[in-house]
Amino acid sequence: MAMKSTITSKGQTTIPNQIRKKMGLKPGDGLIYSIEGDHILLKPVKGTLLDAYVSVKPRRRPEDFSRLRRQVRNKRADAIQRKKQAQTSQ
């Protein structure tokens, strides 16, 4: 099934009603966008964060979110620094 829609100046589009019904999409449902070659794929997000609440077990209880934030911040800083070094060495 192929259908056409138009992108607005705000980057929005309407998913045709037939596709929404076939995929069971409702207002407020999420979509995942991915690019494969020259195609854009839209996949419905199944479930919510609450559904996934216990699907990932923390390494420690209680989880130390301050430590996790520091680790993420440090890894991002390292990645930015490596990228800048690569750009200056070219």
C-alpha positions as CSV (number, residue, x, y, z in Angstrom):
1,M,0.0,0.0,0.0
2,A,1.5,3.3,-1.1
3,M,0.0,6.7,-0.4
4,K,1.1,10.3,-0.6
5,S,1.2,13.1,1.9
6,T,2.7,16.6,1.9
7,I,5.2,18.0,4.4
8,T,4.1,21.4,5.9
9,S,6.4,24.4,6.4
10,K,6.8,23.2,10.0
11,G,8.0,19.7,8.9
12,Q,4.7,18.0,9.7
13,T,2.7,15.6,7.7
14,T,-0.5,13.6,8.1
15,I,-0.5,9.9,8.0
16,P,-3.3,8.8,5.8
17,N,-6.4,7.4,7.6
18,Q,-6.2,4.0,5.9
19,I,-2.6,3.5,7.2
20,R,-3.5,4.8,10.7
21,K,-6.3,2.3,10.9
22,K,-4.3,-0.6,9.5
23,M,-1.5,0.1,12.0
24,G,-3.8,0.9,14.9
25,L,-2.3,4.4,15.3
26,K,-4.1,6.8,17.6
27,P,-3.4,10.5,18.5
28,G,-0.5,10.7,20.9
29,D,1.1,7.4,19.7
30,G,4.9,7.6,19.1
31,L,6.8,6.8,15.9
32,I,10.4,5.8,15.3
33,Y,12.0,7.3,12.2
34,S,14.9,5.5,10.5
35,I,16.7,5.9,7.2
36,E,17.6,2.9,5.1
37,G,19.3,3.8,1.9
38,D,17.0,6.3,0.2
39,H,13.9,5.2,2.2
40,I,12.4,6.7,5.4
41,L,10.8,4.0,7.6
42,L,8.2,4.8,10.2
43,K,7.7,2.3,13.0
44,P,5.0,2.6,15.7
45,V,6.4,2.7,19.2
46,K,4.8,-0.1,21.1
47,G,4.2,0.4,24.8
48,T,5.2,3.2,27.1
49,L,8.1,3.9,29.5
50,L,5.9,2.5,32.3
51,D,5.6,-0.8,30.3
52,A,9.4,-1.0,30.1
53,Y,9.9,0.1,33.8
54,V,11.3,-3.3,35.0
55,S,12.7,-4.5,31.7
56,V,16.2,-3.0,32.5
57,K,17.5,-4.0,35.9
58,P,19.8,-1.5,37.5
59,R,23.3,-2.6,38.3
60,R,23.0,-1.3,41.9
61,R,20.0,-0.6,44.1
62,P,19.5,2.2,44.7
63,E,21.0,3.4,41.4
64,D,23.4,6.4,41.8
65,F,22.0,8.8,39.2
66,S,24.6,11.5,40.0
67,R,27.4,9.0,39.2
68,L,25.6,8.0,35.9
69,R,25.2,11.6,34.9
70,R,29.0,12.2,35.6
71,Q,29.9,9.2,33.5
72,V,27.7,10.3,30.6
73,R,29.1,13.9,30.8
74,N,32.7,12.6,30.8
75,K,32.1,10.3,27.9
76,R,30.5,13.1,25.9
77,A,33.3,15.4,26.7
78,D,35.9,12.8,25.6
79,A,34.0,12.2,22.3
80,I,33.9,16.0,21.6
81,Q,37.6,16.3,22.4
82,R,38.5,13.3,20.1
83,K,36.4,14.9,17.3
84,K,38.2,18.3,17.7
85,Q,41.6,16.6,17.7
86,A,40.7,14.7,14.5
87,Q,39.6,17.9,12.8
88,T,42.8,19.8,13.7
89,S,45.0,16.9,12.6
90,Q,43.5,17.0,9.0
